[in-house]
Amino acid sequence: MKKMLLFVSIIGAMFLAACGGDDETAIDSTVETNEEQTAEDTATETEGTEEAAPAAEEEVSEVVVDDENVTITYQGTSTSEDDIFGKEANIKLQIVNKMGHSIEVQSRELSTDNVMVDETLIAYSETIAAGKTANTSISITEFEGYDFPTINENIELTLIVMNGDTWDTVAEYPVSISVK
């Protein structure tokens, strides 16, 4: 019985030793691959950064809505382009909530340079707490199969202000901005 236990122990130890050696080699090769991959990723990121177009910005401050509910100030536009996400334009707004409850602000019927922008390209919905100010942007993102708009002359849209608790429409503001 003792001989059998000794034999099984020796075989088990040899089996574990054989398994341990292969794992160590695999870990070393994985680390080398990851280091090579990191160097390649860094080179790719650097190349992508150099090719990306610099952001074009227009800084202004024009009050487009001011009543008992909100003050909305147009603060310019910015555009950017990169290899991964393509073109993006942002219409920057500052919105002051003058009401005693939270609001949700959304955009509708957006056009630039007198051409309607497909709703698929637009991402905008902003929640603003009572008495607070939000610096926000309406994002227009390029998607395959849709025309990306130019913003050289004007921006026209309707901003919808809703009660953040009930989702009832508080006001609709047609906004027309002349881009210089």
Solvent accessible surface area in square Angstrom, and as a share of the most:
residue,aa,sasa,rsa
1,M,198,0.89
2,K,175,0.74
3,K,172,0.73
4,M,123,0.55
5,L,123,0.61
6,L,112,0.56
7,F,123,0.51
8,V,85,0.49
9,S,61,0.39
10,I,87,0.44
11,I,78,0.40
12,G,31,0.29
13,A,59,0.46
14,M,119,0.53
15,F,130,0.54
16,L,127,0.63
17,A,73,0.57
18,A,66,0.51
19,C,55,0.33
20,G,41,0.39
21,G,42,0.40
22,D,102,0.53
23,D,87,0.45
24,E,115,0.52
25,T,91,0.53
26,A,54,0.42
27,I,108,0.55
28,D,78,0.40
29,S,58,0.37
30,T,74,0.43
31,V,72,0.41
32,E,102,0.46
33,T,75,0.43
34,N,76,0.39
35,E,111,0.50
36,E,109,0.49
37,Q,97,0.43
38,T,82,0.48
39,A,65,0.51
40,E,110,0.50
41,D,75,0.39
42,T,76,0.44
43,A,50,0.39
44,T,88,0.51
45,E,119,0.54
46,T,68,0.40
47,E,99,0.44
48,G,25,0.24
49,T,101,0.59
50,E,134,0.60
51,E,123,0.55
52,A,32,0.25
53,A,48,0.37
54,P,121,0.76
55,A,60,0.47
56,A,62,0.48
57,E,104,0.47
58,E,35,0.16
59,E,126,0.56
60,V,53,0.30
61,S,92,0.59
62,E,65,0.29
63,V,88,0.51
64,V,35,0.20
65,V,14,0.08
66,D,93,0.48
67,D,44,0.23
68,E,138,0.62
69,N,21,0.11
70,V,0,0.00
71,T,23,0.13
72,I,0,0.00
73,T,13,0.07
74,Y,2,0.01
75,Q,48,0.22
76,G,0,0.00
77,T,11,0.07
78,S,14,0.09
79,T,53,0.31
80,S,46,0.30
81,E,76,0.34
82,D,55,0.28
83,D,96,0.50
84,I,146,0.74
85,F,151,0.63
86,G,19,0.18
87,K,76,0.32
88,E,54,0.24
89,A,1,0.00
90,N,28,0.14
91,I,0,0.00
92,K,41,0.17
93,L,4,0.02
94,Q,53,0.24
95,I,0,0.00
96,V,46,0.26
97,N,1,0.01
98,K,94,0.40
99,M,28,0.13
100,G,78,0.75
101,H,53,0.23
102,S,29,0.19
103,I,0,0.00
104,E,13,0.06
105,V,0,0.00
106,Q,34,0.15
107,S,8,0.05
108,R,101,0.37
109,E,109,0.49
110,L,0,0.00
111,S,8,0.05
112,T,1,0.01
113,D,22,0.11
114,N,106,0.54
115,V,100,0.58
116,M,124,0.55
117,V,8,0.05
118,D,67,0.35
119,E,97,0.43
120,T,69,0.40
121,L,4,0.02
122,I,26,0.13
123,A,65,0.50
124,Y,31,0.12
125,S,62,0.40
126,E,48,0.21
127,T,88,0.51
128,I,5,0.02
129,A,53,0.41
130,A,43,0.33
131,G,57,0.54
132,K,121,0.51
133,T,71,0.41
134,A,15,0.11
135,N,115,0.59
136,T,16,0.09
137,S,42,0.27
138,I,0,0.00
139,S,24,0.15
140,I,0,0.00
141,T,32,0.19
142,E,60,0.27
143,F,99,0.41
144,E,173,0.78
145,G,79,0.76
146,Y,91,0.35
147,D,135,0.70
148,F,47,0.19
149,P,20,0.13
150,T,83,0.48
151,I,27,0.14
152,N,104,0.53
153,E,101,0.45
154,N,28,0.14
155,I,0,0.00
156,E,71,0.32
157,L,9,0.05
158,T,18,0.11
159,L,1,0.00
160,I,15,0.08
161,V,0,0.00
162,M,20,0.09
163,N,27,0.14
164,G,20,0.19
165,D,104,0.54
166,T,80,0.47
167,W,141,0.49
168,D,91,0.47
169,T,77,0.45
170,V,54,0.31
171,A,20,0.16
172,E,107,0.48
173,Y,25,0.09
174,P,116,0.73
175,V,7,0.04
176,S,77,0.50
177,I,1,0.01
178,S,71,0.46
179,V,16,0.09
180,K,192,0.81
